[in-house]
């Protein structure tokens, strides 16, 4: 499933339980700030094209955040 893929595949652990704590679903994109704090998530199940503008805007905001 991950061979030849450039996106990371993360395995959750019982210690952090991120999927449950952050209410993550399959195909969610998680956004963290420069400090590593959770900011937002966007699910792309309906397709990237529908969310492209929101994703680009959020990335630009995070890159410009001091």
PyMOL Python script that loads the backbone (N, CA, C, O; Angstrom):
from pymol import cmd

cmd.read_pdbstr("""\
ATOM      1  N   UNK A   1       0.805  -1.186   0.000  1.00  0.00           N
ATOM      2  CA  UNK A   1       0.000   0.000   0.000  1.00  0.00           C
ATOM      3  C   UNK A   1       0.858   1.264   0.000  1.00  0.00           C
ATOM      4  O   UNK A   1       0.421   2.288  -0.525  1.00  0.00           O
ATOM      5  N   UNK A   2       2.042   1.228   0.561  1.00  0.00           N
ATOM      6  CA  UNK A   2       2.863   2.432   0.657  1.00  0.00           C
ATOM      7  C   UNK A   2       4.043   2.437  -0.311  1.00  0.00           C
ATOM      8  O   UNK A   2       4.774   3.424  -0.391  1.00  0.00           O
ATOM      9  N   UNK A   3       4.230   1.356  -1.036  1.00  0.00           N
ATOM     10  CA  UNK A   3       5.362   1.272  -1.961  1.00  0.00           C
ATOM     11  C   UNK A   3       5.218   2.303  -3.074  1.00  0.00           C
ATOM     12  O   UNK A   3       4.189   2.363  -3.747  1.00  0.00           O
ATOM     13  N   UNK A   4       6.261   3.116  -3.262  1.00  0.00           N
ATOM     14  CA  UNK A   4       6.268   4.118  -4.315  1.00  0.00           C
ATOM     15  C   UNK A   4       5.428   5.350  -4.005  1.00  0.00           C
ATOM     16  O   UNK A   4       5.243   6.203  -4.873  1.00  0.00           O
ATOM     17  N   UNK A   5       4.916   5.456  -2.780  1.00  0.00           N
ATOM     18  CA  UNK A   5       4.078   6.581  -2.388  1.00  0.00           C
ATOM     19  C   UNK A   5       4.946   7.624  -1.683  1.00  0.00           C
ATOM     20  O   UNK A   5       5.801   7.279  -0.868  1.00  0.00           O
ATOM     21  N   UNK A   6       4.722   8.902  -2.001  1.00  0.00           N
ATOM     22  CA  UNK A   6       5.540   9.943  -1.391  1.00  0.00           C
ATOM     23  C   UNK A   6       4.902  10.543  -0.136  1.00  0.00           C
ATOM     24  O   UNK A   6       5.581  11.233   0.625  1.00  0.00           O
ATOM     25  N   UNK A   7       3.624  10.294   0.090  1.00  0.00           N
ATOM     26  CA  UNK A   7       2.974  10.797   1.295  1.00  0.00           C
ATOM     27  C   UNK A   7       3.231   9.842   2.456  1.00  0.00           C
ATOM     28  O   UNK A   7       3.319   8.630   2.261  1.00  0.00           O
ATOM     29  N   UNK A   8       3.351  10.389   3.661  1.00  0.00           N
ATOM     30  CA  UNK A   8       3.626   9.516   4.807  1.00  0.00           C
ATOM     31  C   UNK A   8       2.406   8.681   5.201  1.00  0.00           C
ATOM     32  O   UNK A   8       1.263   9.107   5.035  1.00  0.00           O
ATOM     33  N   UNK A   9       2.669   7.517   5.711  1.00  0.00           N
ATOM     34  CA  UNK A   9       1.639   6.649   6.263  1.00  0.00           C
ATOM     35  C   UNK A   9       1.946   6.527   7.744  1.00  0.00           C
ATOM     36  O   UNK A   9       3.044   6.121   8.123  1.00  0.00           O
ATOM     37  N   UNK A  10       0.993   6.873   8.572  1.00  0.00           N
ATOM     38  CA  UNK A  10       1.236   6.930  10.004  1.00  0.00           C
ATOM     39  C   UNK A  10       0.472   5.828  10.711  1.00  0.00           C
ATOM     40  O   UNK A  10      -0.702   5.587  10.429  1.00  0.00           O
ATOM     41  N   UNK A  11       1.149   5.165  11.630  1.00  0.00           N
ATOM     42  CA  UNK A  11       0.518   4.158  12.465  1.00  0.00           C
ATOM     43  C   UNK A  11       0.289   4.763  13.837  1.00  0.00           C
ATOM     44  O   UNK A  11       1.225   5.229  14.487  1.00  0.00           O
ATOM     45  N   UNK A  12      -0.957   4.750  14.271  1.00  0.00           N
ATOM     46  CA  UNK A  12      -1.297   5.289  15.586  1.00  0.00           C
ATOM     47  C   UNK A  12      -0.928   4.277  16.659  1.00  0.00           C
ATOM     48  O   UNK A  12      -0.811   3.083  16.386  1.00  0.00           O
ATOM     49  N   UNK A  13      -0.748   4.760  17.872  1.00  0.00           N
ATOM     50  CA  UNK A  13      -0.445   3.874  18.995  1.00  0.00           C
ATOM     51  C   UNK A  13      -1.444   4.109  20.116  1.00  0.00           C
ATOM     52  O   UNK A  13      -2.121   5.137  20.151  1.00  0.00           O
ATOM     53  N   UNK A  14      -1.532   3.159  21.024  1.00  0.00           N
ATOM     54  CA  UNK A  14      -2.422   3.298  22.179  1.00  0.00           C
ATOM     55  C   UNK A  14      -2.001   4.461  23.077  1.00  0.00           C
ATOM     56  O   UNK A  14      -2.828   5.036  23.785  1.00  0.00           O
ATOM     57  N   UNK A  15      -0.722   4.801  23.047  1.00  0.00           N
ATOM     58  CA  UNK A  15      -0.221   5.888  23.895  1.00  0.00           C
ATOM     59  C   UNK A  15      -0.816   7.231  23.464  1.00  0.00           C
ATOM     60  O   UNK A  15      -1.276   8.008  24.301  1.00  0.00           O
ATOM     61  N   UNK A  16      -0.804   7.502  22.147  1.00  0.00           N
ATOM     62  CA  UNK A  16      -1.266   8.796  21.645  1.00  0.00           C
ATOM     63  C   UNK A  16      -2.716   8.764  21.184  1.00  0.00           C
ATOM     64  O   UNK A  16      -3.448   9.734  21.384  1.00  0.00           O
ATOM     65  N   UNK A  17      -3.136   7.682  20.581  1.00  0.00           N
ATOM     66  CA  UNK A  17      -4.511   7.490  20.133  1.00  0.00           C
ATOM     67  C   UNK A  17      -5.029   8.710  19.351  1.00  0.00           C
ATOM     68  O   UNK A  17      -6.124   9.209  19.612  1.00  0.00           O
ATOM     69  N   UNK A  18      -4.230   9.173  18.400  1.00  0.00           N
ATOM     70  CA  UNK A  18      -4.525  10.381  17.647  1.00  0.00           C
ATOM     71  C   UNK A  18      -5.824  10.262  16.850  1.00  0.00           C
ATOM     72  O   UNK A  18      -6.605  11.214  16.818  1.00  0.00           O
ATOM     73  N   UNK A  19      -6.074   9.136  16.216  1.00  0.00           N
ATOM     74  CA  UNK A  19      -7.286   8.983  15.405  1.00  0.00           C
ATOM     75  C   UNK A  19      -8.533   9.258  16.234  1.00  0.00           C
ATOM     76  O   UNK A  19      -9.457   9.924  15.766  1.00  0.00           O
ATOM     77  N   UNK A  20      -8.563   8.758  17.440  1.00  0.00           N
ATOM     78  CA  UNK A  20      -9.735   8.970  18.295  1.00  0.00           C
ATOM     79  C   UNK A  20      -9.727  10.366  18.925  1.00  0.00           C
ATOM     80  O   UNK A  20     -10.753  11.046  18.944  1.00  0.00           O
ATOM     81  N   UNK A  21      -8.579  10.787  19.434  1.00  0.00           N
ATOM     82  CA  UNK A  21      -8.500  12.090  20.109  1.00  0.00           C
ATOM     83  C   UNK A  21      -8.783  13.259  19.175  1.00  0.00           C
ATOM     84  O   UNK A  21      -9.386  14.247  19.593  1.00  0.00           O
ATOM     85  N   UNK A  22      -8.360  13.165  17.925  1.00  0.00           N
ATOM     86  CA  UNK A  22      -8.583  14.238  16.968  1.00  0.00           C
ATOM     87  C   UNK A  22      -9.763  13.951  16.046  1.00  0.00           C
ATOM     88  O   UNK A  22     -10.030  14.727  15.129  1.00  0.00           O
ATOM     89  N   UNK A  23     -10.476  12.846  16.277  1.00  0.00           N
ATOM     90  CA  UNK A  23     -11.648  12.455  15.455  1.00  0.00           C
ATOM     91  C   UNK A  23     -11.273  12.374  13.970  1.00  0.00           C
ATOM     92  O   UNK A  23     -11.989  12.887  13.110  1.00  0.00           O
ATOM     93  N   UNK A  24     -10.162  11.735  13.690  1.00  0.00           N
ATOM     94  CA  UNK A  24      -9.667  11.611  12.319  1.00  0.00           C
ATOM     95  C   UNK A  24     -10.387  10.481  11.604  1.00  0.00           C
ATOM     96  O   UNK A  24     -10.684   9.440  12.189  1.00  0.00           O
ATOM     97  N   UNK A  25     -10.663  10.708  10.322  1.00  0.00           N
ATOM     98  CA  UNK A  25     -11.248   9.699   9.450  1.00  0.00           C
ATOM     99  C   UNK A  25     -10.293   9.468   8.283  1.00  0.00           C
ATOM    100  O   UNK A  25      -9.390  10.267   8.034  1.00  0.00           O
ATOM    101  N   UNK A  26     -10.503   8.379   7.583  1.00  0.00           N
ATOM    102  CA  UNK A  26      -9.678   8.075   6.420  1.00  0.00           C
ATOM    103  C   UNK A  26      -9.765   9.221   5.412  1.00  0.00           C
ATOM    104  O   UNK A  26     -10.850   9.745   5.158  1.00  0.00           O
ATOM    105  N   UNK A  27      -8.641   9.602   4.848  1.00  0.00           N
ATOM    106  CA  UNK A  27      -8.492  10.654   3.840  1.00  0.00           C
ATOM    107  C   UNK A  27      -8.594  12.056   4.411  1.00  0.00           C
ATOM    108  O   UNK A  27      -8.853  13.005   3.671  1.00  0.00           O
ATOM    109  N   UNK A  28      -8.395  12.206   5.719  1.00  0.00           N
ATOM    110  CA  UNK A  28      -8.296  13.526   6.335  1.00  0.00           C
ATOM    111  C   UNK A  28      -6.880  14.059   6.127  1.00  0.00           C
ATOM    112  O   UNK A  28      -5.902  13.317   6.218  1.00  0.00           O
ATOM    113  N   UNK A  29      -6.791  15.346   5.849  1.00  0.00           N
ATOM    114  CA  UNK A  29      -5.503  16.036   5.829  1.00  0.00           C
ATOM    115  C   UNK A  29      -5.462  16.858   7.108  1.00  0.00           C
ATOM    116  O   UNK A  29      -6.352  17.668   7.364  1.00  0.00           O
ATOM    117  N   UNK A  30      -4.433  16.647   7.903  1.00  0.00           N
ATOM    118  CA  UNK A  30      -4.296  17.316   9.182  1.00  0.00           C
ATOM    119  C   UNK A  30      -3.295  18.460   9.036  1.00  0.00           C
ATOM    120  O   UNK A  30      -2.220  18.284   8.463  1.00  0.00           O
ATOM    121  N   UNK A  31      -3.653  19.618   9.553  1.00  0.00           N
ATOM    122  CA  UNK A  31      -2.800  20.794   9.478  1.00  0.00           C
ATOM    123  C   UNK A  31      -2.315  21.155  10.876  1.00  0.00           C
ATOM    124  O   UNK A  31      -3.098  21.278  11.818  1.00  0.00           O
ATOM    125  N   UNK A  32      -1.005  21.321  10.982  1.00  0.00           N
ATOM    126  CA  UNK A  32      -0.362  21.729  12.231  1.00  0.00           C
ATOM    127  C   UNK A  32       0.355  23.047  11.993  1.00  0.00           C
ATOM    128  O   UNK A  32       0.797  23.322  10.878  1.00  0.00           O
ATOM    129  N   UNK A  33       0.473  23.866  13.035  1.00  0.00           N
ATOM    130  CA  UNK A  33       1.233  25.098  12.881  1.00  0.00           C
ATOM    131  C   UNK A  33       2.721  24.799  13.043  1.00  0.00           C
ATOM    132  O   UNK A  33       3.111  23.644  13.214  1.00  0.00           O
ATOM    133  N   UNK A  34       3.545  25.835  12.989  1.00  0.00           N
ATOM    134  CA  UNK A  34       4.996  25.652  13.065  1.00  0.00           C
ATOM    135  C   UNK A  34       5.443  25.077  14.401  1.00  0.00           C
ATOM    136  O   UNK A  34       6.526  24.500  14.499  1.00  0.00           O
ATOM    137  N   UNK A  35       4.617  25.232  15.427  1.00  0.00           N
ATOM    138  CA  UNK A  35       4.923  24.681  16.743  1.00  0.00           C
ATOM    139  C   UNK A  35       4.474  23.228  16.882  1.00  0.00           C
ATOM    140  O   UNK A  35       4.769  22.571  17.881  1.00  0.00           O
ATOM    141  N   UNK A  36       3.759  22.732  15.874  1.00  0.00           N
ATOM    142  CA  UNK A  36       3.263  21.359  15.918  1.00  0.00           C
ATOM    143  C   UNK A  36       1.897  21.233  16.550  1.00  0.00           C
ATOM    144  O   UNK A  36       1.450  20.123  16.839  1.00  0.00           O
ATOM    145  N   UNK A  37       1.217  22.360  16.774  1.00  0.00           N
ATOM    146  CA  UNK A  37      -0.123  22.336  17.344  1.00  0.00           C
ATOM    147  C   UNK A  37      -1.155  22.058  16.254  1.00  0.00           C
ATOM    148  O   UNK A  37      -1.039  22.557  15.134  1.00  0.00           O
ATOM    149  N   UNK A  38      -2.152  21.267  16.588  1.00  0.00           N
ATOM    150  CA  UNK A  38      -3.251  20.966  15.672  1.00  0.00           C
ATOM    151  C   UNK A  38      -4.003  22.252  15.355  1.00  0.00           C
ATOM    152  O   UNK A  38      -4.362  23.003  16.262  1.00  0.00           O
ATOM    153  N   UNK A  39      -4.244  22.510  14.061  1.00  0.00           N
ATOM    154  CA  UNK A  39      -4.976  23.691  13.626  1.00  0.00           C
ATOM    155  C   UNK A  39      -6.309  23.319  13.004  1.00  0.00           C
ATOM    156  O   UNK A  39      -7.344  23.880  13.361  1.00  0.00           O
ATOM    157  N   UNK A  40      -6.284  22.367  12.069  1.00  0.00           N
ATOM    158  CA  UNK A  40      -7.501  22.047  11.335  1.00  0.00           C
ATOM    159  C   UNK A  40      -7.335  20.725  10.597  1.00  0.00           C
ATOM    160  O   UNK A  40      -6.243  20.161  10.532  1.00  0.00           O
ATOM    161  N   UNK A  41      -8.438  20.249  10.046  1.00  0.00           N
ATOM    162  CA  UNK A  41      -8.390  19.081   9.168  1.00  0.00           C
ATOM    163  C   UNK A  41      -9.398  19.270   8.041  1.00  0.00           C
ATOM    164  O   UNK A  41     -10.430  19.919   8.215  1.00  0.00           O
ATOM    165  N   UNK A  42      -9.093  18.709   6.918  1.00  0.00           N
ATOM    166  CA  UNK A  42      -9.983  18.719   5.762  1.00  0.00           C
ATOM    167  C   UNK A  42     -10.023  17.306   5.220  1.00  0.00           C
ATOM    168  O   UNK A  42      -8.980  16.682   5.020  1.00  0.00           O
ATOM    169  N   UNK A  43     -11.219  16.799   4.983  1.00  0.00           N
ATOM    170  CA  UNK A  43     -11.374  15.463   4.422  1.00  0.00           C
ATOM    171  C   UNK A  43     -11.544  15.585   2.919  1.00  0.00           C
ATOM    172  O   UNK A  43     -12.337  16.392   2.435  1.00  0.00           O
ATOM    173  N   UNK A  44     -10.787  14.769   2.181  1.00  0.00           N
ATOM    174  CA  UNK A  44     -10.833  14.852   0.717  1.00  0.00           C
ATOM    175  C   UNK A  44     -11.581  13.680   0.096  1.00  0.00           C
ATOM    176  O   UNK A  44     -11.334  13.344  -1.062  1.00  0.00           O
ATOM    177  N   UNK A  45     -12.489  13.051   0.836  1.00  0.00           N
ATOM    178  CA  UNK A  45     -13.291  11.965   0.270  1.00  0.00           C
ATOM    179  C   UNK A  45     -14.105  12.418  -0.928  1.00  0.00           C
ATOM    180  O   UNK A  45     -14.333  11.635  -1.851  1.00  0.00           O
ATOM    181  N   UNK A  46     -14.549  13.671  -0.930  1.00  0.00           N
ATOM    182  CA  UNK A  46     -15.331  14.187  -2.050  1.00  0.00           C
ATOM    183  C   UNK A  46     -14.448  14.660  -3.198  1.00  0.00           C
ATOM    184  O   UNK A  46     -14.942  15.159  -4.209  1.00  0.00           O
ATOM    185  N   UNK A  47     -13.152  14.500  -3.035  1.00  0.00           N
ATOM    186  CA  UNK A  47     -12.224  14.889  -4.086  1.00  0.00           C
ATOM    187  C   UNK A  47     -11.414  16.101  -3.706  1.00  0.00           C
ATOM    188  O   UNK A  47     -11.889  17.000  -3.013  1.00  0.00           O
ATOM    189  N   UNK A  48     -10.206  16.109  -4.161  1.00  0.00           N
ATOM    190  CA  UNK A  48      -9.291  17.214  -3.872  1.00  0.00           C
ATOM    191  C   UNK A  48      -9.785  18.508  -4.501  1.00  0.00           C
ATOM    192  O   UNK A  48      -9.669  19.576  -3.900  1.00  0.00           O
ATOM    193  N   UNK A  49     -10.339  18.418  -5.715  1.00  0.00           N
ATOM    194  CA  UNK A  49     -10.750  19.621  -6.441  1.00  0.00           C
ATOM    195  C   UNK A  49     -11.741  20.464  -5.653  1.00  0.00           C
ATOM    196  O   UNK A  49     -11.681  21.693  -5.703  1.00  0.00           O
ATOM    197  N   UNK A  50     -12.657  19.821  -4.921  1.00  0.00           N
ATOM    198  CA  UNK A  50     -13.654  20.561  -4.148  1.00  0.00           C
ATOM    199  C   UNK A  50     -13.019  21.314  -2.982  1.00  0.00           C
ATOM    200  O   UNK A  50     -13.554  22.332  -2.543  1.00  0.00           O
ATOM    201  N   UNK A  51     -11.900  20.833  -2.480  1.00  0.00           N
ATOM    202  CA  UNK A  51     -11.255  21.413  -1.309  1.00  0.00           C
ATOM    203  C   UNK A  51      -9.977  22.189  -1.639  1.00  0.00           C
ATOM    204  O   UNK A  51      -9.346  22.748  -0.741  1.00  0.00           O
ATOM    205  N   UNK A  52      -9.597  22.227  -2.898  1.00  0.00           N
ATOM    206  CA  UNK A  52      -8.294  22.788  -3.266  1.00  0.00           C
ATOM    207  C   UNK A  52      -8.094  24.209  -2.754  1.00  0.00           C
ATOM    208  O   UNK A  52      -7.044  24.509  -2.186  1.00  0.00           O
ATOM    209  N   UNK A  53      -9.064  25.082  -2.937  1.00  0.00           N
ATOM    210  CA  UNK A  53      -8.933  26.465  -2.498  1.00  0.00           C
ATOM    211  C   UNK A  53      -8.757  26.570  -0.993  1.00  0.00           C
ATOM    212  O   UNK A  53      -7.916  27.331  -0.515  1.00  0.00           O
ATOM    213  N   UNK A  54      -9.549  25.806  -0.240  1.00  0.00           N
ATOM    214  CA  UNK A  54      -9.436  25.817   1.222  1.00  0.00           C
ATOM    215  C   UNK A  54      -8.070  25.320   1.669  1.00  0.00           C
ATOM    216  O   UNK A  54      -7.468  25.879   2.586  1.00  0.00           O
ATOM    217  N   UNK A  55      -7.584  24.271   1.022  1.00  0.00           N
ATOM    218  CA  UNK A  55      -6.281  23.697   1.379  1.00  0.00           C
ATOM    219  C   UNK A  55      -5.163  24.702   1.098  1.00  0.00           C
ATOM    220  O   UNK A  55      -4.291  24.912   1.941  1.00  0.00           O
ATOM    221  N   UNK A  56      -5.186  25.309  -0.060  1.00  0.00           N
ATOM    222  CA  UNK A  56      -4.148  26.284  -0.431  1.00  0.00           C
ATOM    223  C   UNK A  56      -4.181  27.485   0.510  1.00  0.00           C
ATOM    224  O   UNK A  56      -3.133  27.949   0.959  1.00  0.00           O
ATOM    225  N   UNK A  57      -5.373  27.988   0.810  1.00  0.00           N
ATOM    226  CA  UNK A  57      -5.489  29.135   1.716  1.00  0.00           C
ATOM    227  C   UNK A  57      -4.961  28.807   3.101  1.00  0.00           C
ATOM    228  O   UNK A  57      -4.261  29.618   3.706  1.00  0.00           O
ATOM    229  N   UNK A  58      -5.289  27.630   3.607  1.00  0.00           N
ATOM    230  CA  UNK A  58      -4.833  27.239   4.942  1.00  0.00           C
ATOM    231  C   UNK A  58      -3.314  27.076   4.972  1.00  0.00           C
ATOM    232  O   UNK A  58      -2.666  27.501   5.929  1.00  0.00           O
ATOM    233  N   UNK A  59      -2.751  26.474   3.949  1.00  0.00           N
ATOM    234  CA  UNK A  59      -1.293  26.325   3.863  1.00  0.00           C
ATOM    235  C   UNK A  59      -0.616  27.689   3.843  1.00  0.00           C
ATOM    236  O   UNK A  59       0.367  27.909   4.550  1.00  0.00           O
ATOM    237  N   UNK A  60      -1.140  28.602   3.034  1.00  0.00           N
ATOM    238  CA  UNK A  60      -0.552  29.946   2.958  1.00  0.00           C
ATOM    239  C   UNK A  60      -0.651  30.673   4.286  1.00  0.00           C
ATOM    240  O   UNK A  60       0.294  31.352   4.690  1.00  0.00           O
ATOM    241  N   UNK A  61      -1.787  30.543   4.978  1.00  0.00           N
ATOM    242  CA  UNK A  61      -1.919  31.161   6.301  1.00  0.00           C
ATOM    243  C   UNK A  61      -0.894  30.602   7.276  1.00  0.00           C
ATOM    244  O   UNK A  61      -0.272  31.351   8.030  1.00  0.00           O
ATOM    245  N   UNK A  62      -0.721  29.292   7.261  1.00  0.00           N
ATOM    246  CA  UNK A  62       0.231  28.665   8.179  1.00  0.00           C
ATOM    247  C   UNK A  62       1.670  29.046   7.833  1.00  0.00           C
ATOM    248  O   UNK A  62       2.488  29.228   8.735  1.00  0.00           O
ATOM    249  N   UNK A  63       1.990  29.168   6.552  1.00  0.00           N
ATOM    250  CA  UNK A  63       3.344  29.554   6.157  1.00  0.00           C
ATOM    251  C   UNK A  63       3.645  30.999   6.537  1.00  0.00           C
ATOM    252  O   UNK A  63       4.787  31.331   6.852  1.00  0.00           O
ATOM    253  N   UNK A  64       2.635  31.856   6.510  1.00  0.00           N
ATOM    254  CA  UNK A  64       2.828  33.267   6.835  1.00  0.00           C
ATOM    255  C   UNK A  64       2.678  33.579   8.318  1.00  0.00           C
ATOM    256  O   UNK A  64       2.948  34.701   8.746  1.00  0.00           O
ATOM    257  N   UNK A  65       2.252  32.598   9.101  1.00  0.00           N
ATOM    258  CA  UNK A  65       2.062  32.790  10.529  1.00  0.00           C
ATOM    259  C   UNK A  65       3.415  32.911  11.216  1.00  0.00           C
ATOM    260  O   UNK A  65       4.295  32.073  11.020  1.00  0.00           O
ATOM    261  N   UNK A  66       3.574  33.938  12.008  1.00  0.00           N
ATOM    262  CA  UNK A  66       4.858  34.145  12.691  1.00  0.00           C
ATOM    263  C   UNK A  66       4.911  33.394  13.945  1.00  0.00           C
ATOM    264  O   UNK A  66       5.916  33.447  14.655  1.00  0.00           O
TER     265      UNK A  66
END
""", "prot")
cmd.dss("prot")
cmd.show_as("cartoon", "prot")
cmd.util.cbc("prot")
cmd.orient("prot")
